[in-house]
Amino acid sequence: MSVCEVDASQTSLPAAPAVRFGLDEVELLLEGTEAGLALFDPDWRLVFANPRYATLCGYALDELRPGATLQDLMRISLRRSDAFEDSIESHVARGVERLKASGGYSFQHRAASGVQLSIHRRLTADGQVVDTVKPATESADYGAAAQLAQVADAARARLSHALDAMADGFALFDADDRLVAYNAQYIGFNPHIADVIAPGRSFEEMLREGMTRSGYEIGPMSAEEFVAWRLEQHRNPGDPYDLQMTDGRWVRVHEKRTSDGGIVGIR
């Protein structure tokens, strides 16, 4: 949870297995839980939050988007809690320092709705952050929620290993065309933007960076014409087609819309 650390009592949990991204199967596992749950990647950018997390914390959909930083969500919560503007950055800095130092802690916070919340925040072994949120009137025992989070972590790790075993490059974009999941081969097919590929990045942002780095053979088209053509193919997928890279490779692209408006791509 992105909130002011008030009346906090430090706790610790066993480190979870390494996780790299969120997938639909894991989201379904987490969506029905009574606790609010959110996962942030090693750069502390939001990968997934279940509806309960959004409801309890009072975030709007555009605020709780994949790629939003934990620190920005902290700032939003602090402002809605009527914190003094000149104290917000120091609150955020203390929260970051405490998480890095302790690896996990619990605290209470009154949401803008007036509901008193109990929050547990933990840092996983590979640098990701997991938030668990419940109304303070409910049991403060986080055992069940922690077990669920560990089950989800293990499921995500298995899915990660399975996708990395594929010969094809795989990428999944959400309904806002932001990257949710990908495998190692996807990076291998796009080495010119390997440092840009990350959860929360938009397809257009990665495509334009690839153009800046001259990753694609565009023939007689201008750079803007190529970008417009590629976005049209991506957002309205049909039959597979081939792209030529400037290193001489030809890459077959097969994309398809998912039932929730996202796009899955195979290279």
Stockholm file with secondary structure:
# STOCKHOLM 1.0

chainA/1-267         MSVCEVDASQTSLPAAPAVRFGLDEVELLLEGTEAGLALFDPDWRLVFANPRYATLCGYALDELRPGATLQDLMRISLRRSDAFEDSIESHVARGVERLKASGGYSFQHRAASGVQLSIHRRLTADGQVVDTVKPATESADYGAAAQLAQVADAARARLSHALDAMADGFALFDADDRLVAYNAQYIGFNPHIADVIAPGRSFEEMLREGMTRSGYEIGPMSAEEFVAWRLEQHRNPGDPYDLQMTDGRWVRVHEKRTSDGGIVGIR
#=GR chainA/1-267 SS CCCCCEEEEECCCCCCCCCCCCCHHHHHHHHTCSSEEEEECTTCBEEEECHHHHHHHTCCTTTSCTTCBHHHHHHHHHHHTTCCHHHHHHHHHHHHHHHHHHSEEEEEEECTTSCEEEEEEEECTTSCEEEEEEETTSCCCCHHHHHHHHHHHHHHHHHHHHHHTCSSCEEEECTTSBEEEECHHHHHHCGGGTTTCCTTCBHHHHHHHHHHTTCBCCTTSCHHHHHHHHHHHHHSCCSCEEEEBTTSCEEEEEEEECTTSCEEEEC
#=GC SS_cons         CCCCCEEEEECCCCCCCCCCCCCHHHHHHHHTCSSEEEEECTTCBEEEECHHHHHHHTCCTTTSCTTCBHHHHHHHHHHHTTCCHHHHHHHHHHHHHHHHHHSEEEEEEECTTSCEEEEEEEECTTSCEEEEEEETTSCCCCHHHHHHHHHHHHHHHHHHHHHHTCSSCEEEECTTSBEEEECHHHHHHCGGGTTTCCTTCBHHHHHHHHHHTTCBCCTTSCHHHHHHHHHHHHHSCCSCEEEEBTTSCEEEEEEEECTTSCEEEEC
//
